[in-house]
């Protein structure tokens, strides 16, 4: 599947992704990869430098840096900034 086909597929599922509105946050995410598709469990970075660290990392990342802008609802974001591993585990119920 081409990148354009993937974009069209995702947009068809939720056309509001390109139209931020109240209760939504627009984020730019980065990913270094050799593949042009995304599966569950793939990781993204919120800053370009973080993704660039994976441009030359065999087994992880890849030689192409992707950038995507997404809109997420506030209830879809779990901000664990400043939490310790132990407090995050409690918040996540593990």
WOSULUR-V193562 format. One line per field, one symbol per residue. ss: DSSP state (a for helix, b for strand, c for the rest). phi: phi as a letter, one per 20 degrees, with the letter a starting at -180 (. if undefined). psi: psi as a letter, one per 30 degrees, with the letter a starting at -180 (. if undefined). Layout:
# WOSULUR-V193562
ss = ???
phi = ???
psi = ???
This chain:
# WOSULUR-V193562
ss = ccaaaaaaaaaaacaaaacccccbbbbbbbbbbcccccccccccbccaaaaacccccccccccbbbbbbbbbbaaaccccccccaaaaaaaacc
phi = .fgfffgffffffbfffecgbgnccecddcbebeedbcdgnfdcdecfgffffdfccgncmredddccdcdcfgfeddedgneegffffffemd
psi = kleeeeeeeeeeeifffgikakgkkkkkllkklflhlklkfkllkfkeeeeffgfiikfkaafkkkkkklkkkeffkjjgkfkleeeeeeefh.
